[in-house]
Structure formats: C-alpha cells, structure tokens
Amino acid sequence: MVEIRSHLSRDLSIDIWLKKECNQVTGSFKERSARYMLMTLRDDFKQKGVFAATCGNFGESLSYCASQLNILMTIIMPLSVPLIHIQKCRKYNANVIVQGNDLIEAKLIAKKLAREAETLCLNTDDYNAIAANGTVGLEIYDQVGDIDAVIVPVGTGSLIAGVATAIKGLNSNVQIIGVQTEKSISFTLSKEKGQIIPVKPELSIAQCIVTDIVGKNAFVTAQPLVDKMVVVSEEAIAAAMLRIFEADKCVVEGAAASSVAALMSGQLGSHLRHKRVVVVLTGGNIDVVMFTRCLQLGLIEENRIIPVLVTIQDRPGSSAELFRQLATIGVSIRNIITRRDIHSDDVYNVELELQCEVRDEEHGVELYRLLKERYPKNVKFVESGPLFTNLEQISPMQPELIPQSNNPLVNELGSMNKDAVTSLRGLQREILLDKNYQSCSTAGNLQAYPHLGDSNKR
C-alpha cells in the first residue's frame, strides 16, 4: 500500500508517514507471508491441507490465500479471539476450531492435529514468512525516500525481522524501532538479555502482537538490526487509535496503533523531532464493539472524558444543583451511575459516578477547580492521563464573595450580636406565654401560632 503523510505530523512535530497495511484485502500485512508460505508448500502438503494457530490476522490471511490456491486450511483459535476473526476465516471456507484458553494452548492443539494428519503446522517464524514481510521494507524505502526511522509493532518478530533486513541492507543509517504492548514483552526482554525469554502474555487491546515467546528465527535475524525497543501502555494505544481515527480517518486495531503510541508516549525523546519517520499500521481488523471501547478509553486517556465521583445529599434538588453547576462552565455529562451502598451507615448521602466530557485540558482544569470549590471534601477524580497526575497542585477557583446580609440580627462577621440575642430571648418568652401555644408535636404548623402565620399581626 502506498504511503501517505499523516495529519499527526504537525501535532507531534515529526514528519510522519503511514504504511497502511490495514488496507490489504484481509486487513493485515500477514497476507504477504501467508501467500508466500502456501505457494512454497510441497505438493503433498497442499493436497493434505495444513494447520495453524492464530489470534486472528494470520488465520484470516491464510484462509483467504488458501481459498485462492485450493488448499484445505484448518485454523485453531483460542476462546478469547474476537468474533470478527472467526467469522472472516469461515467466510473464506477455512475449517475453524475454537479451542484453548490462550494462544499457547491453541498452538499445542494445532501441532497435535498436524502430527496426526502428517502435515505441517504453519507459523510466522518461518524464513519464507520473514522474507515475504521484507517486501514491506522495500516498499517503504522505494516510495518514501530519505527515511530517518521506521517504527514497527512487534509480536513474534517476523515483521520487524523482514523490514529491518531490507531497510538496513539499503541504508544502515535508518533507525529501526520496535514497539510492544506492556502485556507481552518477550522480544524486548530477549533483546536486553541477549537470549530468548518467554513470558506469560495477558489479554490486550493489541491482541495481534501478544505472544508468549519471540520466534527463534525472527529474533536471530532482527536482534543485531533493531536499534531500540519501546513498551507502551494499553491506555497509550487506545489514545493512539483515537488520534489516528480523528486525524487520518483511519480505523486500525490496537497492534497497529502501538507504532503511533510510541511517538506519542515521549519515550523516543526529541531526536526524532522534524525527522522523517514511517510507522507501519499493521492491520485494521477490529470489531465495532471493541473499537468503541478503545475510543472511550482513548478519550479518558486524552482527558476529554473525565470520570468523577461526587457525594451529595440524598434529597430532591441536590443532583439538579450539581448539574446546573457543571452547565455553567459548559461541561456535558456522558454517563451517570448512582451508588447507594446498603452496607454504609451514611444514609443521608448518595454517590454519583459521572463521566464528564470536556473540550480540552484547560476545560478539564476548570471542571476540577469548580468541583473542588463547591464540594471540597466530597469529590474524587479518577486519575487518568497526564492532566491529573498532580491534582493537588492545581489551585481551586477563588470562592465567590457572599453578599453582606441586610438582616439586622447578623453583623458583618456573620455572627449574632448581643442586641440580637436579647431580641430573640424576648421573642421566646412571648411565644411561651402565648395562650395559643401548643406542644412540640405541632411544630411546623403555623396554625398553632396565629400571630406568626399572619404577617399583618406581626
């Protein structure tokens, strides 16, 4: 796919170019390696069919290419795989088996079935796969030119091995930077230790680069060629997905967005400022529900949705007053959850969990100051993103001056003066001597005090 300059370039002060592998037919760069691996199979394996374990993109690419080459393809996917990947593989007439709690178990099942069928279990740590992925690097070098750095998402390492081999072979001065999610850092640890280190992977929004262990062939190939590895958080990936969607109108999966997250995270320092950098958007296979959740997380990380917990009195009008306060500064409420803890001894208050939508960080600070001033002891901000890292350093709004009361019973300090106390004592005696005075059971009923109920009699 032809590279294009990203609209994020101006925001990050970097000349960013996008390698949109998400625009492939199957929505992933893995179509390259899948086709080449299937084309180079022995004839007997083509007749028997082959197996593979995958979390998504590799399986889709194999299914699509196998259908065009008339090869029986069996894909084993773990139970955690999004439904969209299963549906697409079956759409290309692949035999899909959903089994195993994670990719590790799915791989064991695939190898067992392949041995029983006396055929192959394909994986991305194949030199044919690495060579095919190298075509991504060749296209980047030919189409962009004068590259300073290339940023590549890393799972098993097949893609970065191919890209690094191609680009370093053409220009050794180009930096090759790999990115991994914090949920799976086998390649990063292996590069630091100089040997392959397995890890226990966790579920991630960048599931396509989650693996228990880096590929041996990929690691041996890529280790001397990769200049730097960067590990990014789930929140940073979600924020990158949001920025890519808004700036470049491009829907990408979490694994693809990790390359942009590396730039946004600040871990690469200032040495890439005003440099020409190519980021590989490896795929765009993500279902609508997951994409929506990621955008929501991205909005929170970017401080455009701010979760807040506010405790208010459980009485009519208290929530309306809170909402009026938020409306005065133009804050919208995206969601409200009311919490009444039946185990709490505080029966007079209720906790509201709000998702407040703000325009930008300055607007977020205004929201913080307002709530801290109005509800100083009853508001808690759910910290997320850089804005609320040091909440207490933000000074609250200056409190509004209370107008001086015209009540003669209250002095300028807001307290009762001696004359006022004397007057009240006299009023108390008058009430007690009143023949119409009734017991305290009638308190609040003005009919018990005719001279108080009728203003003309005061």
N, C-alpha and C positions, 0 to 999 in steps of 0.2 A: 504494500500500500504506500502511495506517495506521501511523503512527509509534509506537514503544514506547520507554520509558525503559530504558537499558542498565544491566545489573548492574555494569558497569565504573565507573559514576558514583562509587561510594563509594571505589574503589581510587585513582582519579585526582583526586578532589575536584572534579569537574566534573559538572554536570547534563547528562548525555549522552543524546540521543535518536537512535534509529536509523531512518533512512528505508530500509526493506528492499525495494529494487528487485530484490533477488535472489529475491523471491517471485513475480515475474511468471511467466507461463506459460512463456516461453522463458528464464527465469532472469536477465533483464537489463533495464535501463531502456531499452535501444535498441529495444525493442518499440514504444515510443511514436513515435519518429521514423520507424521503418520503416513502420509502418502509415500514418502521415500522408503520407509521401512517395509511397507506392504509390497511395494514394487520390487524390492530386492529379496523377497522371500523365495525359498526353494519351492519348486513346483509341488512337491508332496505336502508341504505345509499349507500351500494355497488351497489344495484340494481338501485337506482335513479341517481347515479353519484354525484360527488362533485365539488366544485368550489375553486379557489384560485387566488389571485392577486400577481403578482411577476414581478420583473425586469429581470428575466432570469433563473438563475441556479435552483431555487426551482421549477419553472414551468417545466423545462426540465426533472428534476428528477421525478417529479410527473407524467409527461406524459409517460416517459419510464416505470416506475413501474406499472402505471395503465394499460398500454397496456399488460403487462405480467400477470396482475391479472384480466383482463377483466372488468375493472371498467371505466365507462364514466368519462372523466376528462375535465373540462372547465377551461381554463386559461385566465384571463384578464390581459393584459399588457398595460402600458402607451405608449403614442405615441413616447416617447424618447428612447424606447428599441431598441438596435441594431438588425438588420435584422436576424443575425445568430441565435438569441434566438427564434424568431418567427418560422423560418424555421425548427429548430430542434424539437420544440414542435409539429408542424404539421406533421413532419416526423413520430412521434410516435402516430399519429392518434388522437391527442387531438383537442378539439374544441377551437380555439384561437380567442379571441376578443381583438382587439387593440383599446382601448378607454381610455380617461382620459389624462390630460396634465402631470400628475406625478403619483407616486405610491399612494399618498393619495387618489386621485380621483379614481384610479383603485380599491383600496380596498373598497371604498364605493359602487362602481358598483358591485363588486363581492359579497358583503354582501347582497345587494338588490336582486340580481338574486338568491342567495342561499335561502333567505327567501321565495321568490315566488315559488321556487321549493321544499320547505320544506325539505331541506337537509343542509349539512354543508359547511361552507367556511373555508378551512384549512389554518392555518398559522404556522409559525415556533415557536411561543411562546406557544407551547403545551408541556406538561411534557413528552409525548411519544417521541416528537422530541428531547427534551433535553437529555432524556435517551439514545436515539439512537446515538446522537452526542458524548455522553460519551465514546462510543467504540473507538473513535479516541484517547482519552487519555489513555485508557487501552492498545492499541496497541503501543503507544509511550513508555509507561513505560516498557512494556514487551520486546520490540525489541531493545531499545537503552540502558537503564540502566544507573545508576549514573548520572541522569539529574540534572542540576543546575537551568535551567529555560526553560519555554515554552512560545513562543510568538504566539498570536492568533489574527487574524483580527476580528474586532467586528462590527456587524451591529445591528440587533435586540438583539444580545447577546446569542442566543441559543447555538451556538457552544462553546463559552468560558464558558458558564454555565456548559455544559456537561463535557468538558475537565477538568475544574477546580475541579468539583466534584469527578471525577475519580482519578485524579493525587493527589490531596490533601488528598484524602482518603487513598492513598497508601503511600505517603510521604509528610508530611506537610511542609517540608523544601524547596521543589521545588517552585521556584518563578513562578507565573502566570502573564504574562504581556499581556495586551490588546492593540490593535492598531486601531486607526480610522483615516480616512481622514479628513482634515480640513473642508471639505464640509458637514460633517454630524457627529456631536459630542454629540449626545443625551446621550449615555452611559457615556461618560467622564464627562459631566456636572451633570448627575444624581448621579454619584458616589461621586463627590465633594460636592453636596448639600444634599446627603442622601435621595433624593426622585426623582421620575421620572420627568425629564424635557423634554418636547417636543421641537423640533427645526424645522426650515424651511430648508429642505435639498436643496442642489444645485446639478447641474449636475457635475459628476466627472468621471475621468478615472477609479475610483474604484467603479463603479456604484452598484456592487453587495453588498456593505456594506453601501450604502446610504439609510437612513430611517428617517422618521420624529420623531419616538419615539421608545425607547427601549422597548422590551417586558416585561410585568409586571412579569411573572413567571421567565423569564430569569434573570431579574435584582435582584429579591429577592434571587434567588439561587446563583448568581455569586458575588454579592456585597461584602460579607464577605470573599470571597476566592481569589479575584483578588488583587494582590499586587500593581500593577502600571498600569496606562493608559498613552499611548503615542499618540500624534496627529502629523501626518506627512503631508507635503505639496504635492500638485499634482506633482510638479517637482521632489520631492524626490521619489515618487512612480514610476514615469517614469524612473528615473535613476536606480532604483532597478530592474525594468523589463529588462532594458538593461543589467545590470550586471548578472542577473540570466541567461539570454539568452546566453551571451558570455561565462560565466564561467561554467555553468552546462548544457548548450544546452537544456534548458527547456523553453517552451512557456507558460507563465502564464498571467492571467488577472491582472488588477490593484489591485483588492482587495487582491489577493494572495500575490502580491509583496509588499504590505504595511508592512508585517511582517519583510521582509528583509530591507525595508526602515527605519524601527525603529532602526535597528542595525547600518545602515549607517549614520543615522542622528546625532549620537553622544549624543542623549538625555538620553541614558541609562548609560552614564558615563563610568568609567573604571572598575566597579566592575564585569562586565561580561568578562573581558579580560582573555583569556585562560580557560574560563569555557565552560562546555558542554551545548549548547543551541539548542533546537529543534524549528524550525519555521514551521508553518503549511501553506503549499501552498494550499489554499482552493479550487482553481479552475483554469481552463485553457481555458474557453470559451470566446474567443475574436476573432473578425473578422480581416481579413488581413489588411484592410484599417486602422482600429483603432490601431492595433498593430504597423503598420508602423509609424503612427503619434506619438505614445507613444515613440517609439525608437528614433525618431527625437528629441522629447522634452528631452529625456534622454541624447542624445549626446550633446545638448546645456547645460543642467544642469551639465554634466561632463566636460564642457569646451573643448570638442573635435570638436564641431561646434560653431564658434563664429560669431554672427551677427554683422556687422559693417556698419555704414553709412558714406560714403565718398563723399564730394563735390569737383568736379573737373571742370576745364574749359570745356565748351561745344565746343570743337574744335577737328579736326582729330588728332589722336595720343595720346590724353590725357589719355584715358582709357587704351590704349595699354601700356603706360608708367607705369600706376598703376599696371597692371597685370605683367609686367616684374619685378617690384619691389617685388611683392609677390612671384614670381617664384624663385627669388634669394635665398629665405630662405625656399623654398620647401612647400609653402602653396598652397593647392588646393582650387578652388572655386566651391562650390556645386550648388550655385544658384545666379542669378543676376537679380535685378529689377531696371530699370531706371526710375527715377522720374523727370518729367518736370512739375513744378507747374505753370499752366496757370494764376494763381492769384498772382504769385510772380513778383516783379519788377526786380528781378535778372535774366536777360535774357541771361547772359553770362556764367552761371554755370549750372551744372546738378548734381543731387544727385544720387549716386549708392548705392543700398542696397545689400550688399554681405553676403553670408553665407560661411565663410572660414573654411575649415577643417584642423585641426592641429593634430599633433601626441599625444601631452600631454600638461600639464600645462606649462612646460618650453618653449615649442614651441609656446604656446599662448602668453607668455610674450615677446618672440622675435617678434611676429607679432605686439603686442601692441607698442613696442618701435620703430619698423620700421615706422609704420604709424604715430605715434606721432612726429617723427623726420621729415618725409617727408611732412606731411600735418598737422602741429601743430594746426591750427585753423579750419580745415575742416574735422575732423574725429570725429565720435561719436561711442562709443562702447555701444551696447545694453547689459546692465549688466545682467548677469545670472550666477548662480553658485558661488562658493567661490573665484574663481580666481580674479574677477573684483569687489570685494566688496570695495576695497580701491585702485582704479585705479591710483589716483594721487600720491600714494606712490611709484609707480614703476618709476624709473628714465629712461628717454629716452636713446636711443643709442647715443654714442658720435658722433657728426656730423663729416663727412669726411672733411679733410683739403682741401681747394681749392688751386690747384697749382698756384704758382706765375705767373702772366701774363708776357709774353715777349713783350707785346705792349709797345713801348716807351712813349705812351701818358698817361699811367697809372702807378702811383707809387706803392710802396709796400703796401700802405694802401688801394689801390683800388680806389683812387680818382684822379681827374685830377690835374696835377701840372701846374705852371704858364707858363712854356715854351710850354706845350701842348695847353693851351688856346690861346696863341699868334699864334701858328701854325694854329689852327682851324679858327681864325679870318682872317688870310691871305688867307686861302682856300676859306672862304666865299666870300671875296672880289673878288677873281679870278673868282668864279662861276658867280657872279652878273655882272661882266664886260664882260663875255664870250658872243660873238655875237650869238652863237647857243643856249643861254639860253631861255627857253620858260616859259610860265606861270605855276602856281602850278597845273593846270588841267592836265599837262603831267607828274606829279610827279610819279616816279617809272618807267618811260620809259627811258631806258639808251640811246635810240637814240637821246634824247634831249641833251645829254652830251657826245659827241663823245670821248672826252679825258678821260672820266670816264669809258666808255664802252670798250675801247681798252686798255688792260694792257700795250701794247708796247708804248702807248703815254703818260703814267703817268710819 
